[in-house]
Amino acid sequence: MLTTLLIELLDRIRRPWVPLLGAVLLSGCSSLDYYGQLARGQLALLHARQPVQALIDDPAQPQQLRQRLALTQEARSFASSSLGLPDNDSYRVYADIQRPYVVWNLFATAEFSLQPETQCFPIAGCVAYRGYYQLSRARGAAALLRQQGLDTWVGGVEAYSTLGWFDDPLLNTMLRWDDDRLAALIFHELAHQQLYVPGDTAFNESFASFVEREGLNQWRASRGLSTRGDEDSRRRDALTRLVLDARERLEHLYASSLPPERMRQAKAEEFERLRRDYRAMRDRDWGGYNRFDAWVEGPMNNAKLLPFGLYDQWVPAFAALFREARGNWQAFYRRAGELGDLPQQERTRALESLAANR
């Protein structure tokens, strides 16, 4: 059985830090500090890893932890054997990082835009957020961007993928979720290792979200459970539709020629309309179920809406592609990879066509 030290040594031999170090050397002082905290955070994560099976077999470990870890290994094996996802040591190691989130993502937009301020990386390409291993750093960076007149939002993340550069660990941040959400996270993050297109966050996240959802349905069926269609899922989908409708109205507003003060007022009115629509849906359709109240009633701006458009924009297109592949995962991955190889505009047109035929 591999020890933690051996796992780390093998990782460092197989997957050197050259791309990240090159980015640091080519960056200015502020970027140097940012990349430095990324490197320190990732190294700390690697250092904290332990083989999952050793923890499961250790009677000194809490019984609940051992049971939860055993479930993850069933889901991990299912991901490769039944969903065709990469078969490696990712999620076969565990790290307790002693905090509620592994990173905090900072989203930012201009005051009158829903286009994200992007961060470009040597391997991942340009993404719609900046990640920080410390909440204080994320909040500090957000404050500086707000001084420049930008809208910002900081959201905690339970897990992320290094795209196969390292053996990604299960984290204590993931174990607080229920069984379904825990399995879904594993499927989602492994999907990023299966296919990733640098610079196209909406494609990547929608692909992983589809694999997560369909994978979860198949995982539940394999365990003799009904496929997902539960009330919580329907509520989340309904909230997503409300937010995307609000985004569309805001896009039209920002494309208008209104003077700044009038546009600012209209923007605030749109956010208040979103809140009213949510309250009406909550009270009319959900019997007062208020799980999403804190998010909706909290401070609202463009940046807070960004993840909705990024994580599920093309899910219907990938669902249509999966049907075309007759539910064959390998055929589906090949077709998705062909889409990923297309130039951006051609890829978007192809996804739009798939979504229209869902």
C-alpha positions as CSV (number, residue, x, y, z in Angstrom):
1,M,0.0,0.0,0.0
2,L,1.4,3.4,-1.0
3,T,2.3,5.7,1.8
4,T,1.4,9.4,1.6
5,L,5.1,10.3,1.1
6,L,5.4,7.9,-1.8
7,I,2.3,9.2,-3.4
8,E,3.7,12.7,-3.3
9,L,7.0,11.7,-4.7
10,L,5.4,9.8,-7.6
11,D,3.2,12.9,-8.3
12,R,6.2,15.2,-8.4
13,I,8.1,12.8,-10.7
14,R,5.2,12.3,-13.1
15,R,3.8,15.8,-13.1
16,P,6.4,18.5,-12.6
17,W,5.6,22.1,-11.7
18,V,7.2,23.5,-14.8
19,P,4.1,25.0,-16.4
20,L,3.1,26.8,-13.1
21,L,6.6,28.0,-12.4
22,G,7.0,29.3,-15.9
23,A,3.8,31.3,-15.4
24,V,5.2,32.8,-12.2
25,L,8.5,33.8,-13.8
26,L,6.7,35.5,-16.7
27,S,4.3,37.5,-14.4
28,G,4.5,40.8,-12.6
29,C,4.7,41.2,-8.9
30,S,1.0,41.1,-8.2
31,S,0.7,37.9,-10.4
32,L,3.7,36.4,-8.6
33,D,1.8,36.8,-5.3
34,Y,-1.3,35.2,-6.8
35,Y,0.5,32.3,-8.3
36,G,2.5,31.9,-5.2
37,Q,-0.6,31.3,-3.1
38,L,-1.9,28.8,-5.7
39,A,1.4,26.9,-5.5
40,R,1.4,26.9,-1.6
41,G,-2.2,25.9,-1.5
42,Q,-1.8,23.0,-3.9
43,L,1.4,21.7,-2.1
44,A,-0.4,21.8,1.3
45,L,-3.2,19.8,-0.3
46,L,-0.8,17.2,-1.5
47,H,1.0,17.0,1.8
48,A,-2.3,16.4,3.6
49,R,-3.3,13.3,1.5
50,Q,-3.7,9.8,2.9
51,P,-4.7,6.6,1.1
52,V,-8.4,6.1,1.6
53,Q,-8.2,2.4,2.0
54,A,-5.8,2.7,4.9
55,L,-8.3,5.0,6.7
56,I,-11.2,2.6,6.0
57,D,-9.1,-0.3,7.4
58,D,-8.0,1.7,10.5
59,P,-10.4,0.9,13.5
60,A,-9.0,4.0,15.3
61,Q,-10.7,6.2,12.8
62,P,-14.3,7.4,13.5
63,Q,-16.9,4.9,12.2
64,Q,-18.8,7.6,10.3
65,L,-15.7,8.7,8.4
66,R,-14.9,5.1,7.5
67,Q,-18.4,4.5,6.3
68,R,-18.5,7.7,4.2
69,L,-15.1,6.9,2.7
70,A,-16.2,3.4,1.8
71,L,-19.2,4.9,-0.1
72,T,-16.9,7.2,-2.0
73,Q,-14.8,4.2,-3.2
74,E,-17.9,2.4,-4.5
75,A,-18.8,5.6,-6.4
76,R,-15.2,6.0,-7.6
77,S,-15.1,2.5,-9.0
78,F,-18.5,2.9,-10.6
79,A,-17.2,6.1,-12.3
80,S,-14.6,4.2,-14.2
81,S,-16.2,0.8,-14.7
82,S,-19.7,2.1,-15.7
83,L,-19.3,5.7,-16.8
84,G,-15.9,5.3,-18.6
85,L,-14.3,8.0,-16.6
86,P,-10.5,8.0,-16.0
87,D,-9.2,5.1,-13.9
88,N,-6.4,6.6,-11.8
89,D,-5.7,7.4,-8.1
90,S,-7.8,10.6,-8.0
91,Y,-10.3,10.3,-5.2
92,R,-8.6,7.2,-3.8
93,V,-6.7,9.5,-1.4
94,Y,-8.2,11.7,1.3
95,A,-7.2,15.1,2.8
96,D,-8.7,16.8,5.8
97,I,-7.8,20.5,5.2
98,Q,-9.5,21.8,8.4
99,R,-11.7,24.3,6.6
100,P,-15.2,24.4,5.0
101,Y,-14.0,25.0,1.4
102,V,-10.9,24.1,-0.5
103,V,-10.9,27.4,-2.4
104,W,-13.0,30.5,-2.8
105,N,-13.7,31.6,-6.3
106,L,-13.9,35.3,-7.1
107,F,-16.2,36.4,-9.9
108,A,-16.2,39.9,-11.3
109,T,-18.0,41.9,-14.0
110,A,-18.2,45.4,-15.2
111,E,-21.1,47.4,-13.6
112,F,-23.2,47.1,-16.8
113,S,-22.1,43.7,-18.2
114,L,-22.6,40.0,-17.6
115,Q,-19.3,39.2,-19.3
116,P,-16.8,37.9,-16.6
117,E,-13.4,39.4,-16.0
118,T,-11.3,36.4,-17.0
119,Q,-8.1,34.9,-15.5
120,C,-5.8,33.1,-17.8
121,F,-3.6,30.2,-16.8
122,P,-0.8,28.3,-18.7
123,I,-2.7,25.0,-18.8
124,A,-6.4,25.7,-18.0
125,G,-6.6,28.7,-20.4
126,C,-8.9,31.6,-19.5
127,V,-11.6,31.0,-16.9
128,A,-14.3,33.2,-15.5
129,Y,-12.9,33.5,-12.0
130,R,-9.8,33.6,-9.8
131,G,-9.4,31.0,-7.1
132,Y,-8.0,31.7,-3.6
133,Y,-7.0,29.2,-0.9
134,Q,-7.8,31.8,1.8
135,L,-11.1,33.6,2.2
136,S,-9.3,36.7,3.4
137,R,-7.3,36.9,0.2
138,A,-10.4,36.5,-1.9
139,R,-12.2,39.2,0.0
140,G,-9.2,41.5,-0.3
141,A,-9.0,41.0,-4.0
142,A,-12.7,41.6,-4.3
143,A,-12.4,44.9,-2.4
144,L,-9.7,46.1,-4.8
145,L,-11.9,45.3,-7.8
146,R,-14.9,47.0,-6.3
147,Q,-12.7,50.2,-6.0
148,Q,-12.4,49.9,-9.8
149,G,-16.1,50.0,-10.1
150,L,-16.6,46.3,-10.8
151,D,-19.3,44.0,-9.4
152,T,-17.8,41.1,-7.4
153,W,-19.0,37.9,-5.7
154,V,-17.0,35.3,-3.7
155,G,-18.3,31.7,-3.5
156,G,-16.8,28.8,-1.7
157,V,-15.9,25.6,-3.6
158,E,-15.9,22.1,-2.1
159,A,-13.7,20.4,-4.7
160,Y,-11.8,21.1,-7.9
161,S,-9.9,19.1,-10.6
162,T,-6.2,19.5,-11.5
163,L,-7.1,18.0,-14.9
164,G,-5.0,14.9,-14.2
165,W,-1.8,16.8,-13.2
166,F,-2.1,15.4,-9.7
167,D,-4.1,12.7,-8.0
168,D,-6.9,14.8,-6.7
169,P,-8.0,13.9,-3.1
170,L,-11.3,13.4,-1.5
171,L,-11.7,16.3,0.9
172,N,-13.4,16.8,4.2
173,T,-15.3,19.6,2.5
174,M,-17.0,17.0,0.2
175,L,-18.0,14.6,3.0
176,R,-20.5,17.0,4.5
177,W,-22.8,16.4,1.5
178,D,-25.4,13.6,1.3
179,D,-24.7,10.4,-0.5
180,D,-26.0,11.6,-3.9
181,R,-24.2,14.9,-3.8
182,L,-21.0,13.2,-2.8
183,A,-21.1,10.7,-5.7
184,A,-22.1,13.5,-8.1
185,L,-19.1,15.6,-7.1
186,I,-16.7,12.7,-7.9
187,F,-18.4,12.2,-11.3
188,H,-18.2,15.9,-12.0
189,E,-14.6,16.4,-11.2
190,L,-13.5,13.2,-13.0
191,A,-15.4,14.5,-16.1
192,H,-13.0,17.5,-16.2
193,Q,-10.1,15.0,-16.4
194,Q,-12.0,13.2,-19.3
195,L,-12.4,16.3,-21.4
196,Y,-11.4,19.9,-20.9
197,V,-11.2,22.7,-23.5
198,P,-8.9,25.5,-22.4
199,G,-10.7,28.9,-22.4
200,D,-14.3,27.7,-22.6
201,T,-15.7,27.6,-19.1
202,A,-19.3,27.2,-20.2
203,F,-18.5,24.1,-22.3
204,N,-16.4,22.5,-19.6
205,E,-18.8,23.0,-16.8
206,S,-21.8,22.1,-18.8
207,F,-20.1,18.9,-20.0
208,A,-19.1,18.0,-16.4
209,S,-22.6,18.9,-15.1
210,F,-24.3,16.6,-17.6
211,V,-21.9,13.7,-16.8
212,E,-22.6,14.4,-13.1
213,R,-26.4,14.3,-13.6
214,E,-26.6,11.3,-15.9
215,G,-24.0,9.5,-13.9
216,L,-25.9,10.0,-10.7
217,N,-29.1,8.6,-12.3
218,Q,-27.2,5.5,-13.4
219,W,-25.4,5.2,-10.0
220,R,-28.8,5.3,-8.2
221,A,-30.3,2.8,-10.6
222,S,-27.3,0.4,-9.9
223,R,-28.2,0.6,-6.2
224,G,-31.9,-0.1,-6.7
225,L,-32.9,3.5,-6.1
226,S,-35.2,5.6,-8.3
227,T,-33.5,8.0,-10.7
228,R,-33.2,11.6,-9.7
229,G,-36.4,13.6,-10.1
230,D,-36.8,14.6,-6.5
231,E,-38.3,17.8,-5.3
232,D,-35.0,19.5,-4.4
233,S,-33.7,19.0,-8.0
234,R,-36.9,20.5,-9.4
235,R,-36.6,23.5,-7.1
236,R,-33.0,24.1,-8.1
237,D,-33.9,23.9,-11.7
238,A,-36.8,26.3,-11.2
239,L,-34.5,28.8,-9.4
240,T,-32.0,28.5,-12.2
241,R,-34.6,29.3,-14.8
242,L,-35.6,32.5,-12.8
243,V,-32.0,33.6,-12.7
244,L,-31.3,32.9,-16.4
245,D,-34.5,34.9,-17.3
246,A,-33.2,37.8,-15.2
247,R,-29.8,37.5,-16.9
248,E,-31.5,37.8,-20.3
249,R,-33.4,40.9,-19.3
250,L,-30.2,42.4,-17.9
251,E,-28.4,41.7,-21.2
252,H,-31.0,43.6,-23.1
253,L,-30.8,46.5,-20.6
254,Y,-27.0,46.7,-20.8
255,A,-27.3,46.7,-24.6
256,S,-29.5,49.8,-24.5
257,S,-28.5,53.4,-24.7
258,L,-29.8,54.5,-21.3
259,P,-27.7,57.0,-19.4
260,P,-25.7,55.5,-16.5
261,E,-28.0,56.7,-13.7
262,R,-31.1,55.4,-15.4
263,M,-29.5,52.1,-16.2
264,R,-28.3,51.8,-12.6
265,Q,-31.9,52.2,-11.4
266,A,-33.2,49.8,-14.0
267,K,-30.6,47.2,-12.9
268,A,-31.7,47.5,-9.3
269,E,-35.3,47.0,-10.4
270,E,-34.4,43.9,-12.3
271,F,-32.8,42.4,-9.2
272,E,-35.9,43.3,-7.1
273,R,-38.1,41.6,-9.8
274,L,-36.0,38.5,-9.5
275,R,-36.6,38.5,-5.7
276,R,-40.4,39.0,-6.2
277,D,-40.6,36.2,-8.7
278,Y,-38.7,33.9,-6.4
279,R,-40.9,34.7,-3.4
280,A,-44.0,34.1,-5.5
281,M,-42.7,30.8,-6.7
282,R,-41.6,29.8,-3.2
283,D,-45.0,30.5,-1.7
284,R,-47.2,29.4,-4.5
285,D,-45.3,26.2,-5.7
286,W,-43.1,25.2,-2.8
287,G,-45.3,25.7,0.2
288,G,-42.9,28.2,1.7
289,Y,-39.8,26.1,1.4
290,N,-37.1,28.6,2.0
291,R,-33.7,26.9,1.5
292,F,-32.7,29.5,-1.1
293,D,-33.9,32.6,0.8
294,A,-30.4,33.6,2.0
295,W,-28.9,33.6,-1.5
296,V,-31.8,35.5,-3.1
297,E,-32.3,38.0,-0.3
298,G,-28.6,38.8,0.1
299,P,-26.8,41.6,-1.8
300,M,-27.2,41.1,-5.6
301,N,-25.1,42.1,-8.5
302,N,-24.0,40.9,-12.0
303,A,-21.1,38.7,-10.7
304,K,-23.4,36.8,-8.4
305,L,-25.4,35.6,-11.4
306,L,-22.4,34.4,-13.4
307,P,-22.1,30.8,-12.2
308,F,-25.7,30.0,-13.4
309,G,-24.9,30.7,-17.0
310,L,-21.5,29.0,-16.8
311,Y,-22.4,25.6,-15.2
312,D,-25.5,24.6,-17.1
313,Q,-25.8,26.6,-20.3
314,W,-25.1,23.6,-22.6
315,V,-26.4,20.8,-20.5
316,P,-29.4,20.3,-22.8
317,A,-27.0,20.1,-25.8
318,F,-24.9,17.4,-24.1
319,A,-28.1,15.5,-23.2
320,A,-29.0,15.5,-26.9
321,L,-25.5,14.3,-27.8
322,F,-25.8,11.5,-25.3
323,R,-29.1,10.4,-26.9
324,E,-27.5,10.5,-30.3
325,A,-24.7,8.2,-28.9
326,R,-27.5,5.8,-27.8
327,G,-26.3,6.1,-24.2
328,N,-22.8,4.8,-25.0
329,W,-20.4,6.7,-22.9
330,Q,-17.3,6.2,-25.0
331,A,-19.2,7.3,-28.2
332,F,-20.5,10.3,-26.2
333,Y,-17.0,11.2,-25.1
334,R,-15.7,10.9,-28.7
335,R,-18.4,13.2,-30.0
336,A,-17.9,15.7,-27.2
337,G,-14.2,15.7,-27.9
338,E,-14.9,16.4,-31.5
339,L,-17.0,19.4,-30.5
340,G,-14.1,20.5,-28.2
341,D,-11.7,20.5,-31.1
342,L,-13.9,22.9,-33.2
343,P,-13.1,26.6,-33.3
344,Q,-15.1,28.6,-30.7
345,Q,-17.7,29.9,-33.0
346,E,-18.3,26.6,-34.8
347,R,-18.5,24.9,-31.4
348,T,-21.1,27.3,-30.2
349,R,-23.2,26.9,-33.3
350,A,-23.0,23.1,-33.0
351,L,-24.1,23.3,-29.3
352,E,-27.0,25.6,-30.2
353,S,-28.1,23.2,-32.9
354,L,-28.0,20.2,-30.4
355,A,-29.9,22.2,-27.8
356,A,-32.6,23.1,-30.3
357,N,-33.1,19.4,-31.1
358,R,-33.3,18.2,-27.5
